[in-house]
Structures are given as C-alpha cells and as structure tokens.
Amino acid sequence: MTADGSYHHGNLRAALLERAEAVLTASGAEGLSLRGLARDLGVSHAAPSRHFRDRQALLDALAVSGFTTLNARLRSAAAGGADGADGADEADEAAGPVGARLAGLGRAYVDFAVGHTALLDLMFTVKHADDSSAELRELGHESLLIVARLMEEGQRTGAVRPGDPVRLAQVAFSTVHGLATLAVAALLDDTPLSEAMELALEILLAGLRPGR
C-alpha cells in the first residue's frame, strides 16, 4: 500500500497499532516512531498524526488496546468461555464450577502474557506512569476486578475462602504473572509451561478453598 487513500480512516489506525506491536516485540519501545510506522505502512509521514498526536499518544493507545483485549479474554474465561478452556481437566471439575473458571482465568492470563510479553510490559509501564490517563487506569483496574468478582461469587457459594476478594485476586494474579515471567525468561528449565501452569493452578485453587 503506497497511498494514504489505501486505508479507510479506521483501518489506518488499526494498522498502525498492529504494526506498532510488531515493532515493540522486535525492537522494544525505543524502536517505535510515528515516522517509522508510516514508512513501514507506505503512507505519508503526516498520516499517523491524524490518529496519534505524538509517540506517547501511540504508546498510550497500544496500552489501551492491550488492556481491552486482555479484559475481553478474562471476561470470557470468567464466564466459562473458550478463552480459558485449553488445558481443562479432571482437577478443574473437582474444583467445582467457580474453581474451573478461576483456572480458566489463570490460563487466559498466562496465554496473553506469554504471547504478548512486550505489550504487557508496556501496558503496566504506561498504566503506572504519573501522567497515565483515567481510561488506562480504569482498564487496568478492571483486569483485577474481573477476578475479584469471581472470587466474590465463589465466596457466596462456599467455594472460596473468606477475605477481601480484591486481595485474593491480587494473590492469584501474582501466581500466574510470576509463572509467565519465569516462562518468558526461560527459567522453568525442562519443565513444560503447560505442566507448571497446571500445578500452579492446582496449588492456588487448593489455597483458595475454605479451610476444613
């Protein structure tokens, strides 16, 4: 595509974000520039500025897009959808409906974290910046609330131990995020990620059950 007219208004924005994530993954945030993206997509140097006023606006939009995608996957898994279904087994069934969905949430998060490592790093970096937008902070917090709401449901049905559901969600996130970090850094040695994940989820779910 060699002309700005090759893209419809919304298509260029989507193409810029898609290409930006590819560059982010290959070269890091320092490799990103609006001019470079324009060159890669074969549009004029001014074309990206119609959608992003500067490089920081592009990074913010990438983070917003990332959290939007992540939250959609988490919601699907929390509802028992396909996003968290891969790897489901008898242990999930033994954990009960809420436990199975919590396990699905864990798998969905690890899948996203391992598949979009650079993007996830950017998402958290931009979210915690002093000048982060209200939209970005809200989207980031929603990821936690999706898990917390399922914790609350589990508490109502007696499947999850008492306690602040947000705190419980934070502990759950720390477990799966830590596992994803080890996997990305190749620190699981000879243990396949799928096996490590199922063991981590089994231990996490056991710890979340009410004491006998």
KOLSELUM-814213 format. One line per field, with one value per atom (N, C-alpha, C): residue in one letter; x, y, z; residue number from 1. Coordinates in pm, whole numbers. Atoms other than C-alpha are relative to their C-alpha. Example, Ala and Ser with C-alpha at 12.3 -4.5 7.8 and 13.67 -1.06 7.14 Angstrom:
2
type <- (a / a / a / s / s / s) $
c1 <- (89 / 1230 / 90 / -82 / 1367 / -77) $
c2 <- (-119 / -450 / 120 / -119 / -106 / 109) $
c3 <- (0 / 780 / 0 / -6 / 714 / 73) $
seq <- (1 / 1 / 1 / 2 / 2 / 2) $
END
This chain:
212
type <- (m / m / m / t / t / t / a / a / a / d / d / d / g / g / g / s / s / s / y / y / y / h / h / h / h / h / h / g / g / g / n / n / n / l / l / l / r / r / r / a / a / a / a / a / a / l / l / l / l / l / l / e / e / e / r / r / r / a / a / a / e / e / e / a / a / a / v / v / v / l / l / l / t / t / t / a / a / a / s / s / s / g / g / g / a / a / a / e / e / e / g / g / g / l / l / l / s / s / s / l / l / l / r / r / r / g / g / g / l / l / l / a / a / a / r / r / r / d / d / d / l / l / l / g / g / g / v / v / v / s / s / s / h / h / h / a / a / a / a / a / a / p / p / p / s / s / s / r / r / r / h / h / h / f / f / f / r / r / r / d / d / d / r / r / r / q / q / q / a / a / a / l / l / l / l / l / l / d / d / d / a / a / a / l / l / l / a / a / a / v / v / v / s / s / s / g / g / g / f / f / f / t / t / t / t / t / t / l / l / l / n / n / n / a / a / a / r / r / r / l / l / l / r / r / r / s / s / s / a / a / a / a / a / a / a / a / a / g / g / g / g / g / g / a / a / a / d / d / d / g / g / g / a / a / a / d / d / d / g / g / g / a / a / a / d / d / d / e / e / e / a / a / a / d / d / d / e / e / e / a / a / a / a / a / a / g / g / g / p / p / p / v / v / v / g / g / g / a / a / a / r / r / r / l / l / l / a / a / a / g / g / g / l / l / l / g / g / g / r / r / r / a / a / a / y / y / y / v / v / v / d / d / d / f / f / f / a / a / a / v / v / v / g / g / g / h / h / h / t / t / t / a / a / a / l / l / l / l / l / l / d / d / d / l / l / l / m / m / m / f / f / f / t / t / t / v / v / v / k / k / k / h / h / h / a / a / a / d / d / d / d / d / d / s / s / s / s / s / s / a / a / a / e / e / e / l / l / l / r / r / r / e / e / e / l / l / l / g / g / g / h / h / h / e / e / e / s / s / s / l / l / l / l / l / l / i / i / i / v / v / v / a / a / a / r / r / r / l / l / l / m / m / m / e / e / e / e / e / e / g / g / g / q / q / q / r / r / r / t / t / t / g / g / g / a / a / a / v / v / v / r / r / r / p / p / p / g / g / g / d / d / d / p / p / p / v / v / v / r / r / r / l / l / l / a / a / a / q / q / q / v / v / v / a / a / a / f / f / f / s / s / s / t / t / t / v / v / v / h / h / h / g / g / g / l / l / l / a / a / a / t / t / t / l / l / l / a / a / a / v / v / v / a / a / a / a / a / a / l / l / l / l / l / l / d / d / d / d / d / d / t / t / t / p / p / p / l / l / l / s / s / s / e / e / e / a / a / a / m / m / m / e / e / e / l / l / l / a / a / a / l / l / l / e / e / e / i / i / i / l / l / l / l / l / l / a / a / a / g / g / g / l / l / l / r / r / r / p / p / p / g / g / g / r / r / r) $
c1 <- (85 / 0 / 89 / -92 / 164 / -67 / 69 / -102 / -87 / 84 / -285 / -142 / 135 / -608 / -22 / 15 / -539 / -64 / 59 / -663 / -124 / 111 / -1004 / 45 / -41 / -993 / 32 / -21 / -1034 / 104 / -95 / -824 / 145 / -137 / -512 / 36 / -27 / -539 / 27 / -19 / -579 / 131 / -125 / -291 / 121 / -109 / -68 / 22 / -13 / -142 / 54 / -49 / -86 / 149 / -142 / 246 / 82 / -72 / 343 / 28 / -26 / 302 / 109 / -104 / 515 / 138 / -128 / 791 / 37 / -23 / 753 / 58 / -46 / 802 / 141 / -131 / 1103 / 109 / -103 / 1282 / -19 / 25 / 1128 / -62 / 67 / 955 / 92 / -94 / 1271 / 4 / -1 / 1231 / -124 / 126 / 888 / 7 / 17 / 831 / -112 / 109 / 539 / 54 / -59 / 767 / 36 / -37 / 895 / -123 / 123 / 542 / -57 / 48 / 442 / 79 / -85 / 737 / -34 / 30 / 654 / -132 / 132 / 292 / -15 / 4 / 375 / -97 / 86 / 179 / 87 / -77 / 286 / 42 / -49 / 485 / -104 / 100 / 192 / -121 / 122 / -70 / -21 / 23 / -12 / -45 / 35 / -51 / -149 / 145 / -418 / -66 / 55 / -465 / 72 / -79 / -187 / 80 / -64 / -64 / 151 / -145 / 280 / 27 / -41 / 474 / -64 / 58 / 342 / -148 / 140 / -16 / -12 / -3 / 70 / 21 / -25 / 211 / -122 / 121 / -98 / -108 / 102 / -324 / 32 / -40 / -124 / -37 / 33 / -169 / -150 / 146 / -542 / -49 / 38 / -577 / 36 / -43 / -380 / -90 / 88 / -590 / -141 / 132 / -909 / -6 / -7 / -804 / 12 / -18 / -684 / -129 / 123 / -1003 / -109 / 99 / -1218 / 27 / -35 / -1029 / -29 / 26 / -1055 / -150 / 145 / -1429 / -54 / 45 / -1479 / 35 / -42 / -1280 / -80 / 76 / -1462 / -142 / 135 / -1791 / -1 / -9 / -1665 / 17 / -15 / -1588 / 126 / -110 / -1331 / 137 / -132 / -1052 / 79 / -74 / -966 / -18 / 37 / -1078 / 118 / -112 / -749 / 73 / -70 / -590 / -93 / 95 / -909 / 3 / -8 / -907 / -84 / 77 / -1047 / 20 / -27 / -882 / -93 / 93 / -1095 / -139 / 133 / -1408 / -9 / 0 / -1310 / -7 / 0 / -1264 / -138 / 133 / -1628 / -7 / 18 / -1776 / 84 / -78 / -1612 / 149 / -141 / -1279 / 45 / -34 / -1284 / 14 / -7 / -1350 / 120 / -122 / -1073 / 123 / -111 / -838 / 3 / 6 / -958 / 54 / -55 / -879 / 152 / -145 / -528 / 63 / -55 / -471 / -10 / 18 / -611 / 105 / -100 / -376 / 139 / -133 / -67 / 14 / -5 / -152 / 24 / -19 / -179 / 140 / -129 / 132 / 117 / -108 / 349 / -6 / 15 / 208 / 20 / -12 / 229 / 87 / -86 / 521 / 36 / -41 / 646 / -118 / 120 / 294 / -43 / 40 / 213 / 92 / -94 / 529 / -34 / 37 / 429 / -130 / 128 / 74 / 18 / -19 / 189 / 87 / -85 / 460 / -80 / 79 / 220 / -108 / 106 / -56 / 51 / -53 / 170 / 77 / -64 / 315 / -80 / 66 / 237 / -109 / 96 / 51 / -91 / 87 / -145 / -144 / 137 / -499 / -95 / 103 / -810 / -51 / 47 / -921 / 94 / -98 / -600 / 1 / 2 / -608 / -125 / 125 / -970 / 6 / -12 / -898 / 94 / -93 / -601 / -61 / 65 / -805 / -109 / 107 / -1085 / 53 / -59 / -849 / -6 / 3 / -823 / -143 / 138 / -1194 / -71 / 60 / -1288 / 27 / -35 / -1103 / -66 / 59 / -1229 / -149 / 143 / -1591 / -25 / 15 / -1543 / 34 / -30 / -1382 / -122 / 121 / -1692 / -108 / 98 / -1916 / 35 / -43 / -1709 / -23 / 26 / -1741 / -147 / 144 / -2119 / -45 / 37 / -2133 / 81 / -80 / -1882 / 120 / -111 / -1617 / 134 / -121 / -1367 / 2 / -19 / -1231 / -43 / 33 / -1342 / 122 / -108 / -1137 / -33 / 20 / -1111 / 19 / -14 / -1183 / 104 / -104 / -952 / 138 / -128 / -665 / 21 / -10 / -739 / 32 / -28 / -742 / 144 / -139 / -405 / 96 / -85 / -254 / -8 / 16 / -399 / 78 / -75 / -256 / 150 / -145 / 85 / 49 / -38 / 89 / 17 / -6 / 10 / 95 / -94 / 209 / 143 / -134 / 513 / 36 / -25 / 479 / 30 / -23 / 452 / 137 / -130 / 759 / 113 / -100 / 962 / 5 / 4 / 846 / 65 / -56 / 937 / 151 / -144 / 1280 / 70 / -57 / 1334 / 59 / -48 / 1371 / -75 / 69 / 1146 / 82 / -89 / 1437 / -71 / 58 / 1300 / -149 / 143 / 950 / -83 / 86 / 695 / -92 / 86 / 491 / -137 / 133 / 166 / -3 / -4 / 272 / 17 / -21 / 399 / -128 / 123 / 77 / -107 / 103 / -150 / 33 / -38 / 49 / -22 / 20 / 45 / -148 / 143 / -331 / -58 / 47 / -388 / 31 / -41 / -194 / -77 / 73 / -361 / -144 / 140 / -712 / -15 / 5 / -635 / 10 / -16 / -525 / -121 / 117 / -840 / -122 / 117 / -1078 / -11 / 18 / -1230 / 67 / -62 / -1050 / -103 / 91 / -1200 / 6) $
c2 <- (-118 / 0 / 124 / -111 / 319 / 135 / -128 / 585 / 1 / -11 / 716 / -46 / 38 / 654 / -149 / 145 / 281 / -48 / 34 / 285 / 85 / -78 / 383 / 60 / -74 / 615 / -95 / 91 / 341 / -106 / 104 / 91 / 42 / -46 / 306 / -2 / 3 / 345 / -144 / 139 / -31 / -55 / 46 / -96 / 56 / -62 / 147 / -73 / 70 / -28 / -141 / 136 / -372 / 1 / -9 / -268 / 45 / -49 / -86 / -114 / 112 / -403 / -91 / 83 / -595 / 61 / -69 / -332 / -6 / 7 / -326 / -135 / 135 / -702 / -23 / 24 / -697 / 91 / -100 / -380 / 74 / -74 / -257 / 135 / -129 / 74 / 104 / -98 / 263 / -6 / 13 / 132 / 55 / -49 / 288 / 149 / -141 / 613 / 9 / -19 / 752 / 1 / -6 / 821 / -140 / 136 / 465 / -84 / 74 / 323 / 43 / -50 / 548 / -62 / 59 / 420 / -148 / 143 / 57 / -26 / 19 / 100 / 67 / -63 / 304 / 116 / -119 / 613 / 123 / -123 / 976 / 14 / -19 / 1085 / 67 / -72 / 1302 / -86 / 79 / 1026 / -49 / 48 / 875 / 110 / -109 / 1218 / 32 / -17 / 1216 / -86 / 92 / 940 / 11 / -10 / 995 / 129 / -133 / 1342 / -8 / 19 / 1210 / -145 / 137 / 898 / -49 / 43 / 894 / -35 / 32 / 901 / -138 / 133 / 595 / -107 / 96 / 415 / -16 / 6 / 504 / -82 / 73 / 373 / -149 / 142 / 49 / -65 / 53 / 4 / -17 / 9 / 76 / -120 / 114 / -173 / -132 / 122 / -432 / -37 / 28 / -400 / -37 / 32 / -406 / -145 / 139 / -734 / -96 / 86 / -884 / -12 / 3 / -789 / -81 / 80 / -940 / -149 / 141 / -1267 / -45 / 35 / -1261 / -14 / 9 / -1192 / -130 / 124 / -1481 / -120 / 111 / -1714 / -2 / -8 / -1591 / -51 / 48 / -1675 / -146 / 140 / -2022 / -20 / 6 / -1943 / -71 / 77 / -2094 / 57 / -60 / -1847 / -68 / 69 / -2042 / -149 / 142 / -2386 / -91 / 87 / -2519 / -46 / 55 / -2749 / -39 / 39 / -2801 / -151 / 144 / -3142 / -37 / 49 / -3352 / 86 / -84 / -3124 / 121 / -112 / -2836 / -43 / 48 / -3045 / -21 / 21 / -3138 / 131 / -131 / -2769 / 64 / -58 / -2702 / 106 / -98 / -2450 / 126 / -122 / -2144 / -29 / 37 / -2321 / -23 / 25 / -2432 / 132 / -130 / -2074 / 80 / -66 / -1941 / -58 / 63 / -2193 / 51 / -53 / -2075 / 142 / -135 / -1717 / -3 / 11 / -1822 / -37 / 40 / -1995 / 113 / -111 / -1699 / 107 / -104 / -1459 / -45 / 49 / -1675 / -4 / 4 / -1725 / 139 / -137 / -1349 / 50 / -51 / -1272 / -58 / 64 / -1522 / 38 / -32 / -1434 / 147 / -144 / -1056 / 62 / -40 / -1011 / 148 / -141 / -676 / 93 / -82 / -538 / 7 / 1 / -646 / 87 / -87 / -478 / 147 / -138 / -160 / 39 / -28 / -182 / 41 / -31 / -186 / 124 / -119 / 75 / 127 / -119 / 323 / 22 / -13 / 249 / 65 / -49 / 328 / 132 / -130 / 645 / 108 / -107 / 964 / 68 / -70 / 1107 / -95 / 95 / 796 / 50 / -48 / 858 / -74 / 65 / 781 / -126 / 115 / 545 / -118 / 107 / 346 / -59 / 49 / 325 / -84 / 74 / 211 / -137 / 127 / -56 / -96 / 82 / -180 / -56 / 45 / -199 / -101 / 93 / -380 / -142 / 135 / -674 / -66 / 51 / -715 / -26 / 13 / -662 / -120 / 118 / -936 / -123 / 112 / -1183 / 14 / -23 / -1024 / -33 / 31 / -1054 / -150 / 145 / -1424 / -55 / 39 / -1457 / 21 / -28 / -1295 / -104 / 103 / -1537 / -131 / 122 / -1823 / 5 / -14 / -1688 / -19 / 14 / -1670 / -146 / 141 / -2034 / -93 / 81 / -2152 / -66 / 63 / -2240 / 70 / -80 / -1967 / 47 / -38 / -1883 / 144 / -139 / -1565 / 90 / -97 / -1249 / 103 / -106 / -935 / -59 / 62 / -1055 / 68 / -69 / -789 / -51 / 54 / -914 / -142 / 136 / -1270 / 3 / -14 / -1160 / 41 / -43 / -988 / -118 / 117 / -1309 / -95 / 86 / -1508 / 55 / -62 / -1258 / -18 / 11 / -1272 / -141 / 138 / -1650 / -21 / 27 / -1660 / 96 / -94 / -1346 / -45 / 49 / -1487 / -120 / 117 / -1813 / 42 / -48 / -1630 / 66 / -67 / -1422 / -102 / 106 / -1736 / -68 / 67 / -1894 / 85 / -90 / -1590 / 9 / -9 / -1576 / -134 / 134 / -1948 / -53 / 41 / -2015 / -120 / 120 / -2320 / -126 / 112 / -2538 / -98 / 101 / -2864 / -21 / 16 / -2823 / 71 / -66 / -2758 / 101 / -103 / -2444 / -56 / 54 / -2640 / -78 / 76 / -2872 / 91 / -94 / -2589 / 78 / -77 / -2396 / -82 / 82 / -2686 / -25 / 19 / -2749 / 128 / -128 / -2380 / 26 / -21 / -2363 / -95 / 97 / -2679 / 49 / -49 / -2531 / 127 / -124 / -2191 / -28 / 31 / -2337 / -68 / 65 / -2556 / 104 / -105 / -2248 / 93 / -87 / -2058 / -66 / 68 / -2324 / 31 / -21 / -2269 / -112 / 102 / -2447 / -98 / 105 / -2770 / -7) $
c3 <- (0 / 0 / 0 / 16 / -113 / 13 / -11 / -69 / 122 / -119 / 234 / -30 / 37 / 46 / -3 / -1 / 53 / 130 / -128 / 412 / 24 / -50 / 536 / 133 / -121 / 838 / 116 / -112 / 1098 / -28 / 35 / 909 / 21 / -19 / 923 / 148 / -144 / 1299 / 46 / -38 / 1341 / -55 / 61 / 1101 / 74 / -75 / 1291 / 133 / -128 / 1621 / -18 / 26 / 1473 / -32 / 35 / 1321 / 120 / -118 / 1640 / 97 / -90 / 1846 / -57 / 62 / 1595 / 22 / -21 / 1621 / 148 / -145 / 2001 / 38 / -31 / 2015 / -52 / 62 / 1783 / 53 / -30 / 1893 / 132 / -123 / 2218 / -28 / 16 / 2280 / -64 / 55 / 2184 / -153 / 145 / 1829 / -67 / 54 / 1787 / -32 / 38 / 1598 / -101 / 95 / 1403 / -143 / 133 / 1108 / -50 / 38 / 1109 / -36 / 29 / 1120 / -135 / 129 / 829 / -113 / 103 / 630 / -19 / 9 / 712 / -71 / 59 / 602 / -136 / 131 / 295 / -10 / 2 / 393 / 25 / -18 / 420 / 146 / -136 / 725 / 89 / -78 / 832 / 34 / -17 / 813 / 144 / -136 / 1163 / 97 / -91 / 1325 / -1 / 2 / 1223 / 108 / -100 / 1479 / 134 / -123 / 1734 / -5 / 6 / 1821 / 14 / -16 / 1921 / 37 / -31 / 2011 / 129 / -127 / 2368 / -17 / 26 / 2241 / -65 / 61 / 2031 / 108 / -108 / 2337 / 88 / -83 / 2539 / -70 / 75 / 2263 / -6 / -1 / 2246 / 133 / -133 / 2621 / 16 / -8 / 2600 / -80 / 84 / 2315 / 66 / -68 / 2511 / 116 / -114 / 2826 / -46 / 53 / 2619 / -46 / 45 / 2458 / 118 / -116 / 2786 / 79 / -79 / 2969 / -69 / 74 / 2694 / 18 / -18 / 2727 / 143 / -139 / 3106 / 27 / -18 / 3095 / -58 / 63 / 2856 / 87 / -86 / 3081 / 130 / -125 / 3393 / -18 / 30 / 3223 / -41 / 40 / 3140 / -148 / 144 / 2777 / -43 / 59 / 2544 / 31 / -20 / 2630 / 110 / -106 / 2942 / -2 / 3 / 2830 / -28 / 35 / 2691 / 126 / -116 / 2946 / 112 / -102 / 3147 / 17 / -24 / 3313 / 122 / -113 / 3598 / 124 / -117 / 3855 / 0 / 9 / 3728 / 44 / -36 / 3762 / 150 / -144 / 4117 / 76 / -66 / 4197 / -2 / 9 / 4107 / -107 / 109 / 3863 / 17 / -20 / 4019 / -10 / 8 / 4060 / -142 / 140 / 3698 / -76 / 68 / 3585 / 47 / -49 / 3810 / -70 / 73 / 3649 / -143 / 136 / 3309 / -7 / -6 / 3409 / 4 / -9 / 3503 / -132 / 130 / 3172 / -101 / 95 / 2977 / 23 / -30 / 3157 / -44 / 37 / 3110 / -152 / 147 / 2743 / -57 / 48 / 2691 / 36 / -47 / 2898 / -78 / 74 / 2712 / -148 / 141 / 2371 / -34 / 21 / 2417 / 110 / -111 / 2656 / -4 / 11 / 2527 / 20 / -14 / 2506 / 145 / -140 / 2862 / 84 / -71 / 2992 / -24 / 33 / 2811 / 70 / -64 / 2946 / 145 / -141 / 3306 / 20 / -10 / 3250 / -22 / 31 / 3091 / 104 / -100 / 3342 / 128 / -127 / 3638 / -14 / 19 / 3486 / 72 / -75 / 3679 / -82 / 86 / 3381 / -77 / 70 / 3286 / -1 / 16 / 3166 / 93 / -82 / 3369 / -69 / 75 / 3092 / 18 / -11 / 3114 / 141 / -138 / 3494 / 25 / -19 / 3482 / -68 / 70 / 3222 / 73 / -75 / 3422 / 126 / -124 / 3741 / -30 / 37 / 3558 / -10 / 7 / 3497 / 137 / -137 / 3874 / 46 / -46 / 3932 / -62 / 63 / 3685 / 87 / -86 / 3905 / 137 / -132 / 4229 / 2 / 5 / 4117 / 1 / -1 / 4052 / 139 / -138 / 4396 / 89 / -78 / 4546 / -26 / 33 / 4361 / 70 / -67 / 4496 / 150 / -143 / 4848 / 32 / -22 / 4816 / -8 / 16 / 4708 / 90 / -90 / 4967 / -65 / 71 / 4710 / 26 / -22 / 4806 / 145 / -140 / 5150 / 24 / -31 / 5328 / -17 / 14 / 5284 / -105 / 97 / 5079 / -140 / 133 / 4723 / -87 / 78 / 4577 / 40 / -46 / 4793 / -55 / 53 / 4690 / -150 / 144 / 4326 / -24 / 15 / 4371 / 18 / -22 / 4508 / -119 / 118 / 4218 / -118 / 110 / 3969 / 20 / -23 / 4136 / -34 / 31 / 4095 / -150 / 144 / 3724 / -72 / 62 / 3640 / 25 / -30 / 3816 / -85 / 84 / 3627 / -143 / 137 / 3295 / -13 / 2 / 3381 / -6 / 2 / 3453 / -137 / 131 / 3128 / -108 / 102 / 2917 / 15 / -24 / 3080 / -12 / 16 / 3011 / 130 / -132 / 3384 / 57 / -45 / 3402 / -28 / 33 / 3288 / -93 / 89 / 3147 / 24 / -30 / 3289 / -105 / 98 / 3015 / 70 / -59 / 3076 / 34 / -26 / 3050 / 131 / -124 / 3332 / 121 / -111 / 3552 / 28 / -19 / 3494 / 71 / -63 / 3588 / 147 / -140 / 3907 / 80 / -69 / 3997 / 26 / -16 / 3940 / 105 / -99 / 4145 / 142 / -132 / 4438 / 36 / -24 / 4400 / 38 / -28 / 4393 / 136 / -131 / 4694 / 112 / -100 / 4886 / 10 / 0 / 4790 / 62 / -57 / 4921 / 149 / -144 / 5264 / 81 / -85 / 5547 / 52 / -49 / 5667 / 152) $
seq <- (1 / 1 / 1 / 2 / 2 / 2 / 3 / 3 / 3 / 4 / 4 / 4 / 5 / 5 / 5 / 6 / 6 / 6 / 7 / 7 / 7 / 8 / 8 / 8 / 9 / 9 / 9 / 10 / 10 / 10 / 11 / 11 / 11 / 12 / 12 / 12 / 13 / 13 / 13 / 14 / 14 / 14 / 15 / 15 / 15 / 16 / 16 / 16 / 17 / 17 / 17 / 18 / 18 / 18 / 19 / 19 / 19 / 20 / 20 / 20 / 21 / 21 / 21 / 22 / 22 / 22 / 23 / 23 / 23 / 24 / 24 / 24 / 25 / 25 / 25 / 26 / 26 / 26 / 27 / 27 / 27 / 28 / 28 / 28 / 29 / 29 / 29 / 30 / 30 / 30 / 31 / 31 / 31 / 32 / 32 / 32 / 33 / 33 / 33 / 34 / 34 / 34 / 35 / 35 / 35 / 36 / 36 / 36 / 37 / 37 / 37 / 38 / 38 / 38 / 39 / 39 / 39 / 40 / 40 / 40 / 41 / 41 / 41 / 42 / 42 / 42 / 43 / 43 / 43 / 44 / 44 / 44 / 45 / 45 / 45 / 46 / 46 / 46 / 47 / 47 / 47 / 48 / 48 / 48 / 49 / 49 / 49 / 50 / 50 / 50 / 51 / 51 / 51 / 52 / 52 / 52 / 53 / 53 / 53 / 54 / 54 / 54 / 55 / 55 / 55 / 56 / 56 / 56 / 57 / 57 / 57 / 58 / 58 / 58 / 59 / 59 / 59 / 60 / 60 / 60 / 61 / 61 / 61 / 62 / 62 / 62 / 63 / 63 / 63 / 64 / 64 / 64 / 65 / 65 / 65 / 66 / 66 / 66 / 67 / 67 / 67 / 68 / 68 / 68 / 69 / 69 / 69 / 70 / 70 / 70 / 71 / 71 / 71 / 72 / 72 / 72 / 73 / 73 / 73 / 74 / 74 / 74 / 75 / 75 / 75 / 76 / 76 / 76 / 77 / 77 / 77 / 78 / 78 / 78 / 79 / 79 / 79 / 80 / 80 / 80 / 81 / 81 / 81 / 82 / 82 / 82 / 83 / 83 / 83 / 84 / 84 / 84 / 85 / 85 / 85 / 86 / 86 / 86 / 87 / 87 / 87 / 88 / 88 / 88 / 89 / 89 / 89 / 90 / 90 / 90 / 91 / 91 / 91 / 92 / 92 / 92 / 93 / 93 / 93 / 94 / 94 / 94 / 95 / 95 / 95 / 96 / 96 / 96 / 97 / 97 / 97 / 98 / 98 / 98 / 99 / 99 / 99 / 100 / 100 / 100 / 101 / 101 / 101 / 102 / 102 / 102 / 103 / 103 / 103 / 104 / 104 / 104 / 105 / 105 / 105 / 106 / 106 / 106 / 107 / 107 / 107 / 108 / 108 / 108 / 109 / 109 / 109 / 110 / 110 / 110 / 111 / 111 / 111 / 112 / 112 / 112 / 113 / 113 / 113 / 114 / 114 / 114 / 115 / 115 / 115 / 116 / 116 / 116 / 117 / 117 / 117 / 118 / 118 / 118 / 119 / 119 / 119 / 120 / 120 / 120 / 121 / 121 / 121 / 122 / 122 / 122 / 123 / 123 / 123 / 124 / 124 / 124 / 125 / 125 / 125 / 126 / 126 / 126 / 127 / 127 / 127 / 128 / 128 / 128 / 129 / 129 / 129 / 130 / 130 / 130 / 131 / 131 / 131 / 132 / 132 / 132 / 133 / 133 / 133 / 134 / 134 / 134 / 135 / 135 / 135 / 136 / 136 / 136 / 137 / 137 / 137 / 138 / 138 / 138 / 139 / 139 / 139 / 140 / 140 / 140 / 141 / 141 / 141 / 142 / 142 / 142 / 143 / 143 / 143 / 144 / 144 / 144 / 145 / 145 / 145 / 146 / 146 / 146 / 147 / 147 / 147 / 148 / 148 / 148 / 149 / 149 / 149 / 150 / 150 / 150 / 151 / 151 / 151 / 152 / 152 / 152 / 153 / 153 / 153 / 154 / 154 / 154 / 155 / 155 / 155 / 156 / 156 / 156 / 157 / 157 / 157 / 158 / 158 / 158 / 159 / 159 / 159 / 160 / 160 / 160 / 161 / 161 / 161 / 162 / 162 / 162 / 163 / 163 / 163 / 164 / 164 / 164 / 165 / 165 / 165 / 166 / 166 / 166 / 167 / 167 / 167 / 168 / 168 / 168 / 169 / 169 / 169 / 170 / 170 / 170 / 171 / 171 / 171 / 172 / 172 / 172 / 173 / 173 / 173 / 174 / 174 / 174 / 175 / 175 / 175 / 176 / 176 / 176 / 177 / 177 / 177 / 178 / 178 / 178 / 179 / 179 / 179 / 180 / 180 / 180 / 181 / 181 / 181 / 182 / 182 / 182 / 183 / 183 / 183 / 184 / 184 / 184 / 185 / 185 / 185 / 186 / 186 / 186 / 187 / 187 / 187 / 188 / 188 / 188 / 189 / 189 / 189 / 190 / 190 / 190 / 191 / 191 / 191 / 192 / 192 / 192 / 193 / 193 / 193 / 194 / 194 / 194 / 195 / 195 / 195 / 196 / 196 / 196 / 197 / 197 / 197 / 198 / 198 / 198 / 199 / 199 / 199 / 200 / 200 / 200 / 201 / 201 / 201 / 202 / 202 / 202 / 203 / 203 / 203 / 204 / 204 / 204 / 205 / 205 / 205 / 206 / 206 / 206 / 207 / 207 / 207 / 208 / 208 / 208 / 209 / 209 / 209 / 210 / 210 / 210 / 211 / 211 / 211 / 212 / 212 / 212) $
END
